[in-house]
Amino acid sequence: MTAVACPITPLDGRQIFALAAAGYLQRTPRQLPSKYLYDELGSALFEAICRLPWYRVTRAESALLAAHARDILAPLDRPLSIAELGCGSGDKLATLLEHAAEGIETVRLIDISRSALEMAVRRLEPLRVPRIVSHHGSYEDGLARLPHGRRDGALLVLFLGSNIGNFDPPAAAELLAQIRLSLRAGDALLLGTDLEKSERDLLLAYDDPLQVTAAFNRNLLRRVNDELGGTFDLASFHHRAVWNRLRHRVEMHLVSARRQTVRIAAANLEVSFAAGESIWTESSYKYDPARVVVDGTRAGFGFSQQWVDEQAGFALTRFTV
């Protein structure tokens, strides 16, 4: 087994982070892009969230992967390559491989967090995959690095954890279309999507009683302070999760507890907040199984099969090219 790191100029470099902060914090409502939640500490906090009893996404998806691994991989030609967008700790990919690893030639790990990539490589190394390649960068960067020339066997792209839900519908459609253009006949996409459920269950998942998600959210302001010379007072911003029923999404906000002014040196920016004014940090769109199929086919995929955990409200959908 060989592990190869393919460096990509990271999109979350200090200068680009500063430009993003300057642009998004001057919008109405004020925003910060959710991808910046995932620095080393943010990635660790998210791994903790995935283990909370109120956040069922990871357990439901892992159970579906374990139960249907052979069915998921069986139609794909060998030798098979697997690329995961947003691999995180690598646990879900490991679950898939532990139940159906025959004929896997190469695994490509794509994540914006270096610490997540390092965890994923360590998690997969004992499984003796012949070749592990890690790409540090955005989904788009990773897709651009996929092998587009002649190759034997199929390529399966994994987009799990309902990460597609962090994109608004137009951006999600654009990303699905980009994934489709990165694949060729015989390849496939496995898409994980969180489904709509009761408002109570959704809010518990994003505003847990242990306040781990609140720490994950506020860590974004700590990151702005540390990396961009910000002056955010973390204690004066409170985590808030809201179910936007009309838009089918859970929103995460950081709400200013008082009137205050924040300066961000690297962005040459000064922002004044009114009491109760918020920074919108993340959206998590929720789906129904039929809509997932429609979105995939509109992007140019063929629908293959879908596995649904009705109780937890989660779906895995395989699309083909």
N, C-alpha and C positions, 0 to 999 in steps of 0.2 A: 504494500500500500504506500502510495506517495501522497503527500499533502503539499499543495502549491498555493502560494498567495499571489494573487494578481492585483497589484495596487492600482487604484483609480483615484484621481484627484478628488478628494472628498467634497461633496456638496455642502457639508456642514463646517467647512473651514471658517476661521474667525472672520475673515473679510466678508464672505458670503452670508454668514450668520448675522453679521452687523447690518448688511444691506437688507436682509429679510426682516430683521427687527424694526429697522427704520421705516420700511414700507408698510408692514402689517400693523404696527402700533399706531399709525396715523389713519388707518381705515375707520369706518363707522359700520358696525361696532369694532372696537379695537381687537386685534387678533395677534396670535403668534402661531406659526406653523407647527402642527403636531409632531412632525418628524424630529424636531429638536427636543422632544421629551426624552429621547433615547441616547443620552450619554451613558457613561459607565454606571453611575449611580441610578439613573433613570431605568436602564435595562435591568439592573438588579431588583429595583422596586417593582417593575412590571412582572418579573419572574415570581415575586412574592404574591402579587395580585392574582396570578394564574393559579395559585394554590389556595386561595381563599374559598371558603364554602359557598359564598354568594356569587362567585364568578365561575359559571359552569362551562364557559366556552371551551377551555383547554381540556377539561376532563371528557366532555361530550365528544369533541373532535378526536381525541386520542383513542377513545373507545371505538368510534367508528373506523378509524384507521386500523386498529388491531383486529376488529371483527371482519373487515372486508379487504384487507391488504392484498390477498391473492386475487380477488375479483377485480380490484382496482388496476393491478399491474398485468394480469393475464393477457389482455388483448394486444399488448404492446410488444413490438418486435425486439428481439435481443440481437446484439448486446444493447442494454438499455442505459441511457444517461438520465439523471434526475437533477433538475435545477430548482432550488427553493428560493423564492423571493421573500425576504424578511425572515430568515431562518431562525432568529432568536437563539435559544439555547441548543437547538438541534434535537430536542426531545421528540417532537412529532415525527420528524424524518426518521429518527432512530426507531421509533415504534413501527413505522411502515417497513423498514428494512429488517427488523427483528422477526417479522412475520412473513416476509416474502423477499428475500435478498438474492434469489437465484438470477444470474445473468446481469447483475448491475455492474457496469463498467466504470462509470464516473459519476461523482456527485459534485455539484456546483452550489456553493453557499453564497448568498447575496444578502448583505445587511449593511445598514448605515452605521451600525455600532460595532466598533472594533472588538470590544469586550464580548459582545454576543458571538461574533465570528470565532473568537478564541475558544469560547465555551462549546460552540457547536463542533469545532474540529476535535476537541478533546472527547466530546460525547460520541462521535462517530468513529474515531480511530480504533476502538476495540472490535468494531464490527467487520474490520478487515475489508473494507471497500477498496478495490484496486487503486483508485485515484480520487483524492479530495481536492477541489480547487475552491479557494475562497476569494470573493470579490468584495472589497470595501467600497461601498457607494450606494447610490439610490437604485430603486427598481429599474429605472430607465437605463442607468449605467450598466447594470448587470445584464439586462436584455441585450444591450449593444455588444456585450462581450461573449454572448452565446455563439457556439460554432455554427456558421452559416454555410460553410462549404460542404463538400461531399463527405458523408459519414455513413457508417453502417449502423443499423438499428434505429430505435426511436428515441426521442427526447420527451420526457415528461416534465412539465413545469408545475411546481406546487405553489399555490398562493393560498395559504392557510390562515387560521386564526381570525377569520373575518377581517383581515387587513384591507380588503376591498371596501369595507364599510367606512374607512377613514377618508374616502374620496366622495365628493358630492357626485350626483348622477352623471353630469357631463364629463367630469374628470375620470370617473370610473369607467364610463364607456370608452373614453380615449385610451385608457390604460389597457383595457381588455383588447381593443383593436391593435394596440402596439404589441401585446403578447402574441396575438394571432399572426401578425406580420413577421414575428421572430421565429415562427415554426413552419414546418413543411409537412407534406402529406405523410401520414403515419404517426405524427407526433400528437401530444395530448396535453390538456390542462386539467389539473384537479383543483377546484375552487372550494374553499371553506367559507360558509356564510352563517352568521348568527341570524336567527329568525325573530320576528316580532313575538312578544309575550306580554304578560301583565306589566303595567307601569310599576307596580311594587317590586317585582323581580328585577326589572331593568335598573331601577334606581339603586337597589341594594348592590347590584353588580358594579355600579360606578360611584357609589358613595357608601362604602362599607363601614360597618360599626367600628372597626379597628383603625380607620382613617389611613389605611395604607395608600388608597387611591388619592386621598388628599395630599399626602406627602409626595407621591409621584407627580402630581400636578404642580405643586408649589416648587418642586425641584427645578422646574423650568426657569423660575425667577432666580433661583440660586445660581443656575448655569449662566444666565445673563449677567448677573453680578460678577461671577468669577472670570468669565471669558471675555466679556465686553465692557467691563468697568461700570456696571449698573449700580444703582443705589436703591433697589427695591428693598423695602422692609417686609420680610416674609411674613411676620406676625400680623401685618395689617392687610393681608390679602387672604380671603377665605375661599375654600373649594366649594363649588356648587355644581351639581348634576341636575339636568333638566331633560325630561322626555318631551320632545317636540312631536306631538302626534301627527300634526299636519304634514311634517317633512319626513316622518318615519325615522327619526334619529334621536339618539341621546347626545346631549351637548355637555361638554365640560367647560366651566368658566372659573376664573379667579376674580373674586369680587373685592373691590377696594372698600375697606371698613371705614375709611375717613377721607376727607379731602386731602390730597397730597400731590407733590410733584416728584417725578422720578427722572433722573438723568442717566443716559447711557453714553459713556465717553466714546467708545469705538464707533458708534452710530452717529455721533455729533447730534444727539437728540435729547430734547427735554419734553416730557409728557406730563400734563396735569390731569389728575383723576378726581372726579367728584365722588362723594360718598355714595356707595352703591353701584358705581360704574364698574364694568367687568372687562376682562380680557378673555376672549373666546379661544380656548386652546385645543379643543378636539371635538370632532363630530364622529359618531359611530352609527352609521345607517343600518337599519334592520330590514330584513327581507322576508318574503314568503317564497316557498319552493318554486312556484310557477314563474315568478318574476326573475329568479336566478336563471332559469332556462331561457326566458325571453331575452335577457340581457346578453347572455352568451351567444345565442344564435344571431342577434343583431350585430355582434362584433365579428361575425363570419365563421364561428365555430359550428360544428355539428354536435347535437346533443347525443350523449352516449348513455349515461346512467346516473342515478341519483340515490344517495343513501341518507335517510333522515332519522334523527333522534327526536321523536315527537315530544317526549317528556321534557328534555332539556331545551328543545327548540333550536336545533342546529342541523345544518345540511352540508354534505359533501357532494359535489357535482362534478362528474367527469365529462369534459368536452373533447372532441376529436377534430383533427384537421383532415 
